[in-house]
Amino acid sequence: MVLYVATITLKNIPPVLHRSLKERAERNRRSLNSEVLSVLEAAVDVQERNTELLLEEAARFRKSLGFTATPDEIDAARRKGRP
């Protein structure tokens, strides 16, 4: 398996932002790079998606609703203007 690691360069970082990131990194006992990665991951909600798990959760949710709808019933509801 080949693992690709991307590199980016940030330019024109305002001094206040740079200082704040450095202080935050120190508080969290991380390098500046690790802190920036942590902030970016939190900002974009990075997580691997487990499709099988999501499908299982969807099936449990549908079952919890206590009713089922056939594809024809769903189409009829859509035609009536209901989502």
N, C-alpha and C positions, 0 to 999 in steps of 0.2 A: 504494500500500500504506500502510495506517495502522498506525503503531507505537504501542502503548500502553505507557506507562511508569508503573508503580505507585510510590507513595510510602508509606512507613510511618514511624510515630513510635514510638520506644522510650521507655518511661517507667520510672522507678525502677531505673535501672541501678546496681548496687552500685559504689561508688567503686573497689574493687580491680579489678573487671572493666573499668571505664572506663579506668583507668590502664594495665592490661595491654594493652588494645586499642590505646591511643595509642602505647605503647612498641613494640608489634608493627608498627603502621603506620609508625612512624619507621624501624625496622630494615629494613622492606621498601620504604622510600621511596614510601609511598602516603599518600593522605589517609585520615582516619579512616573516612569513608564507603566509600572503595574497599576498605579493609581489612575492614570489616564485611561487605561484599558478597562478598569473596573467601572469608571464613570460612563464610558461609552457603552459598555455592555448593559448597564442599568438603563441608560437612556433609550436604547433601541430594543430592550427586552430580548436579548439574544438567548436562545435555548434550542437545543436539538428537539425536533418534533418526532415523537414516537407514534407513527400512524396507527399501529395496531392498538396501542393504549387509547388513543383518541377515539377510535371506532368503538372500543369497548365502553368507554365513558358515554358516548352518544347513545349506544344501545341501552345502557342502564337508565339514562335520562328519559328516553322514549318510553321505556317500561314503567318508569315512575309516574308518567302522566296518566296512566290508567285507561287509556283508550288507544285505538289504532285507526289509521286512515289509509284507505287503499289509494293507489295512484290516481284512479278515476275520481275519488272524492276530493283529493288534493287539487286536481285540475279544475273540478267544478267550483271549488272555493276560490281559486285564482280567477276564474272567469267572472265570478260575482264581485271581484274587486277586493277580496280579503287576501292578506299575505299568507 
